[in-house]
Amino acid sequence: MVKLSVVVPFFNVQTYAPDTLTSLRANAREDFEFLLVDDCSSDGTPEILERAVRDVPGAVLLRHERNEGLATARNTGLDAARGEYVTFLDGDDWLAHGYYGRLVAAMDELGCDFLRTDHVSVSGRNRAVRRVPVPRRGEVFDPREAILPAHRTTSVDYPYAWAGIYHRRLMERGLLHFPHGLRTAEDRPWIWKLHREAESFAAIGELGVFYRRGVSTSLTQIGDVRQLDFIRAFDQVIEETAKDPAADLLLPKAVRTYCALISHHIGGIGRFEPEVADLLKAMSAGALRRMPQGVLDEALTAMGGDRAAMLRKLRKQRPAPPPAAPDPTPASVSVSVSASGPASASASASASGQASAPVSGASVQGSPEVAA
């Protein structure tokens, strides 16, 4: 029986993939599987992953015939996962030796739906510990309790999928898949849904994931149109939260965080291409008009200062229409399994919908750490 499935998307990360794969090998166990998803890389990444299938115990290589984005890549890995527990890693990050064994042991002990962990943020030679914003460590409680208060950084503002471990029952309930086709901020609607609908979670101080920031190929460093997917991502957060029985309590947090993200991107508008910068302003104006206006007015009053003034001014500008959903056409996925893993085989499959979606790249990192 597979105890842990690790989903690892890769896209054009030939410089960093060897470190990632070495750290996976240092975490291998007979009951672990590593689902390596190549999102149609065009550099040396595919050859590196082909060697990994031979060298890393439990490695399974899945390939996309076209680039799909990080969210869809993770879904492809989830569809192939057989483990009792599931976790994620990005193809340019790495792990401490034996980290996954310790994570599994903590999950076995606590018995909750999901477990969140701290991580180490890496910028060049600098290291910084980033803590889950949950003060009660090693204690199981209701995830909904960790969404509020609206004016403080909470667990939904720490969206990193790889900073934790998740029980398979969440996947069976449809809570682990990501919105198809999102190129950035894919973790925002995901973490909100997890906290609204899962039944139990805990946070621990285990350090073991090293998150590489400032990678030149990351979307956080590239000012093109793919960055604007944060709007589609948080539109989904607002739409789904508005349907929650406790919407009156939760929407102020969602709206305030959305405003903080818009402010963050507008504040860095100089990094965008001119056409994208204009589109960012127009799409942000549309997003502000789609929010519940009474909740938005209260959020802007609470924020105050220059940010609130900028957002009020932006709301008056000519809006762009809501962003279109991506092409739902399934992509072909090829699969090969490590001979040193639980089985040796090769097959081909077609991703279809959420139950079997295409794969995406890991150099497209998650959304920035922004709270209201």
C-alpha positions in Angstrom: 0.0 0.0 0.0 1.2 3.5 -0.9 1.4 5.7 2.2 2.3 9.0 0.6 2.0 10.4 -2.9 4.1 13.5 -3.7 3.0 15.6 -6.7 5.9 17.5 -8.3 5.3 19.6 -11.4 8.3 20.7 -13.6 8.5 23.3 -16.3 11.9 24.5 -17.7 13.8 24.1 -14.4 16.9 22.3 -15.6 19.1 24.4 -13.3 17.2 23.4 -10.2 15.6 20.0 -10.9 18.7 18.0 -9.9 18.6 19.4 -6.4 14.9 18.7 -6.1 15.3 15.1 -7.3 18.3 14.5 -5.0 16.2 15.6 -2.0 13.3 13.3 -3.1 15.7 10.4 -3.2 16.8 11.3 0.3 13.2 11.1 1.4 12.3 7.8 -0.4 10.6 4.9 1.3 9.1 1.7 -0.1 5.6 3.0 0.6 6.2 6.5 -1.0 5.6 7.5 -4.6 6.9 10.6 -6.4 4.7 11.8 -9.3 6.9 13.9 -11.5 4.9 15.9 -14.0 6.7 17.5 -17.0 4.5 20.3 -18.3 6.0 20.2 -21.9 9.4 21.6 -20.9 11.5 22.9 -23.8 14.9 22.9 -22.0 16.9 19.9 -20.5 14.3 19.1 -17.9 12.7 16.1 -19.7 16.1 14.3 -20.0 16.7 15.0 -16.3 13.3 13.5 -15.4 13.9 10.5 -17.6 17.1 9.7 -15.5 15.1 10.3 -12.3 12.7 7.5 -13.2 15.6 5.1 -13.1 17.4 6.7 -10.1 14.7 7.7 -7.6 12.8 4.9 -5.9 9.0 5.3 -6.4 9.3 7.9 -9.3 6.5 8.0 -11.8 7.0 10.4 -14.8 3.9 12.0 -16.4 4.3 14.1 -19.5 2.0 16.7 -21.1 2.0 17.2 -24.8 1.4 21.0 -24.3 2.0 23.4 -21.5 -1.0 23.7 -19.2 0.1 25.7 -16.1 0.8 24.8 -12.5 -2.8 24.2 -11.4 -3.5 21.7 -14.1 -0.1 20.0 -13.6 -0.9 19.4 -10.0 -4.3 18.0 -10.9 -2.6 15.5 -13.3 -0.5 14.3 -10.4 -3.5 14.0 -8.1 -5.4 11.9 -10.6 -2.5 9.4 -10.6 -2.0 9.4 -6.8 -2.5 6.2 -4.9 -1.4 7.2 -1.4 -3.3 7.4 1.8 -1.7 10.9 2.1 -0.9 13.5 -0.6 1.5 16.4 -0.6 3.1 18.7 -3.2 6.5 20.1 -4.1 7.6 22.5 -6.8 10.2 21.5 -9.3 12.7 24.2 -8.2 12.4 23.7 -4.4 14.0 21.0 -2.2 13.6 19.1 1.0 15.5 18.3 4.2 16.6 14.7 4.6 13.8 12.5 6.0 11.3 15.3 6.1 8.4 13.3 4.6 8.8 10.5 7.1 8.4 13.0 9.9 5.4 14.6 8.2 3.7 11.3 7.8 4.4 10.4 11.5 2.8 13.7 12.6 -0.2 13.1 10.4 -0.7 9.5 11.7 -0.5 10.9 15.3 -3.0 13.8 14.8 -5.4 12.0 12.5 -6.8 15.2 11.0 -7.9 16.0 7.4 -4.8 18.1 6.7 -1.7 19.4 8.4 0.1 22.7 7.7 3.8 23.3 8.3 6.3 26.1 8.4 8.9 26.5 5.7 12.3 28.1 4.8 12.3 30.9 2.3 15.5 31.0 0.2 16.7 34.1 -1.7 20.2 33.6 -2.9 22.3 32.9 0.1 19.7 34.2 2.5 17.4 32.0 4.6 14.3 33.0 6.5 11.8 30.8 8.4 8.2 31.5 7.4 5.6 30.4 10.0 2.1 29.2 9.5 -0.1 32.0 11.0 -1.8 29.6 13.4 -0.8 30.1 17.1 -2.0 26.8 18.4 0.5 24.1 17.3 -0.1 20.4 17.4 -3.7 20.8 18.2 -6.6 19.6 16.0 -9.4 22.1 15.4 -12.0 23.3 12.8 -10.3 24.9 9.7 -13.1 27.5 9.5 -11.9 28.9 12.8 -8.6 29.8 11.1 -10.1 32.0 8.4 -10.9 35.1 10.6 -10.4 37.8 11.8 -10.6 39.8 8.7 -8.1 42.4 9.7 -5.2 40.0 10.6 -3.1 37.6 8.7 -4.6 34.1 9.0 -4.2 30.6 7.7 -5.9 31.4 4.4 -3.1 34.0 3.8 -0.5 31.2 3.9 -1.7 29.3 0.7 1.3 27.2 -0.2 0.1 23.7 -1.1 3.6 22.2 -0.5 3.6 23.4 3.1 1.5 20.6 4.4 0.1 17.1 4.0 -3.4 16.1 3.1 -5.5 13.0 3.7 -6.9 11.1 0.7 -10.5 11.6 1.9 -10.2 15.2 0.9 -9.4 14.3 -2.7 -12.4 11.9 -2.7 -14.5 14.8 -1.5 -13.3 17.0 -4.4 -11.3 19.4 -2.1 -7.7 18.9 -3.4 -7.9 19.6 -7.1 -7.0 23.1 -8.3 -8.9 25.4 -10.7 -8.0 24.2 -14.2 -5.6 26.4 -16.2 -4.6 29.0 -13.6 -1.0 30.2 -14.2 -0.7 32.0 -10.9 -2.6 32.3 -7.5 -3.9 28.8 -8.1 -3.4 28.2 -4.4 -5.8 31.0 -3.3 -9.2 29.4 -4.1 -7.8 26.1 -3.1 -6.8 27.1 0.4 -10.1 28.9 1.0 -12.1 25.9 -0.1 -10.0 23.7 2.1 -10.7 25.9 5.1 -14.4 26.3 4.4 -15.2 22.6 3.7 -12.6 20.3 5.5 -13.5 19.2 9.0 -10.2 19.2 10.8 -6.7 20.5 10.6 -3.6 21.2 12.6 -0.3 23.2 12.3 3.1 22.0 13.4 6.6 23.7 13.4 8.3 21.0 11.3 10.8 22.6 8.9 11.7 20.7 5.8 10.7 22.5 2.6 13.1 25.0 1.1 11.2 27.5 -1.1 13.3 29.1 -3.7 12.3 32.7 -4.3 13.5 35.1 -7.0 13.9 32.4 -9.7 14.1 34.2 -13.1 11.6 31.9 -14.8 9.0 32.3 -12.1 5.9 34.2 -12.9 6.5 36.3 -9.8 9.5 37.7 -11.7 7.9 38.0 -15.1 5.4 40.8 -15.9 3.3 39.2 -18.6 -0.4 38.5 -18.9 -0.2 35.2 -17.0 0.2 37.2 -13.8 -3.3 38.5 -14.2 -4.8 35.1 -13.4 -4.8 36.2 -9.8 -8.1 38.0 -10.7 -9.8 34.9 -12.0 -8.5 33.1 -8.9 -9.9 35.5 -6.4 -13.1 36.0 -8.3 -13.6 32.3 -7.6 -12.9 32.9 -3.9 -15.5 35.6 -3.7 -18.1 33.7 -5.7 -17.7 30.5 -3.6 -17.5 32.3 -0.3 -20.7 34.3 -1.1 -22.5 30.9 -1.2 -21.3 29.8 2.2 -23.9 29.8 5.1 -21.5 32.1 7.0 -21.0 34.5 4.0 -21.7 37.6 6.1 -18.8 36.7 8.4 -16.4 35.4 5.8 -16.8 37.8 2.9 -15.1 40.8 4.6 -12.0 38.7 4.9 -12.1 37.6 1.3 -12.8 41.1 0.0 -10.1 42.7 2.1 -7.5 40.1 0.9 -8.6 40.6 -2.7 -8.1 44.3 -2.3 -4.6 43.8 -0.8 -3.6 41.6 -3.8 -4.9 44.2 -6.3 -2.9 46.9 -4.4 0.2 44.7 -4.4 0.1 44.2 -8.2 -0.8 47.9 -8.9 2.1 48.9 -6.6 4.5 46.9 -8.8 2.9 47.9 -12.1 6.3 49.0 -13.5 7.4 45.4 -13.9 4.6 44.7 -16.4 4.7 45.2 -20.1 2.8 48.4 -21.0 -0.2 46.6 -22.6 -0.4 44.3 -19.6 -0.2 47.2 -17.2 -3.2 48.8 -18.9 -5.1 45.5 -18.8 -4.2 45.1 -15.1 -5.8 48.4 -14.2 -8.9 47.7 -16.3 -9.3 44.2 -15.0 -8.8 45.4 -11.4 -11.5 48.0 -11.9 -13.8 45.3 -13.1 -12.9 43.1 -10.2 -13.7 45.9 -7.7 -17.1 46.5 -9.3 -17.9 42.8 -9.1 -17.2 42.6 -5.4 -20.2 43.0 -3.0 -20.2 46.8 -2.8 -21.3 47.3 0.7 -18.6 44.8 1.9 -16.0 46.6 -0.3 -16.9 50.0 1.2 -16.4 48.7 4.7 -13.1 47.1 3.7 -11.8 50.3 2.2 -12.8 52.3 5.2 -11.0 49.8 7.4 -7.9 49.8 5.2 -7.7 53.6 5.0 -4.7 55.6 3.8 -3.2 55.6 0.3 -4.2 52.0 -0.6 -7.8 52.7 0.0 -7.7 56.0 -2.0 -6.0 54.2 -4.9 -8.6 51.4 -4.9 -11.5 53.9 -4.8 -10.0 55.8 -7.7 -9.4 52.6 -9.6 -13.0 51.5 -9.1 -14.1 54.5 -11.1 -12.1 53.7 -14.2 -13.4 51.9 -17.2 -13.5 48.2 -16.3 -12.5 45.2 -18.4 -14.9 42.2 -18.6 -14.4 39.2 -16.3 -11.4 37.0 -17.4 -12.4 34.1 -19.6 -12.1 30.5 -18.4 -9.3 28.5 -20.0 -9.9 26.0 -22.8 -11.3 22.8 -21.1 -10.0 20.5 -23.9 -8.1 17.7 -22.2 -4.5 17.2 -22.9 -2.7 13.9 -23.5 -0.6 12.6 -20.7 2.1 9.9 -21.0 3.1 7.9 -18.0 6.3 5.9 -17.1 7.0 4.3 -13.8 10.4 3.8 -12.0 11.7 0.2 -12.1 12.8 0.8 -8.6 9.4 1.7 -7.4 6.3 -0.4 -6.5 5.8 -1.4 -10.1 7.4 -1.1 -13.6 5.1 -0.1 -16.4 4.4 2.4 -19.1 1.0 3.6 -20.4 -0.7 6.6 -21.9 -3.9 8.3 -20.7 -6.0 11.2 -21.6 -6.9 13.8 -19.0 -10.6 14.5 -18.8 -12.0 17.3 -16.7 -11.2 17.5 -13.0 -10.9 13.8 -12.6 -8.0 13.6 -15.0 -6.5 17.0 -15.9 -3.3 18.0 -17.8 0.0 18.9 -16.3 1.7 22.2 -15.6 5.0 23.8 -14.6 6.6 24.2 -11.3 8.6 27.3 -12.0 5.3 29.2 -12.0 5.3 29.8 -8.2 2.4 30.6 -6.0 1.0 34.0 -5.3 2.9 36.4 -3.1 2.5 36.6 0.7 -0.2 39.3 0.9 -2.7 39.8 3.6 -5.1 42.7 4.1 
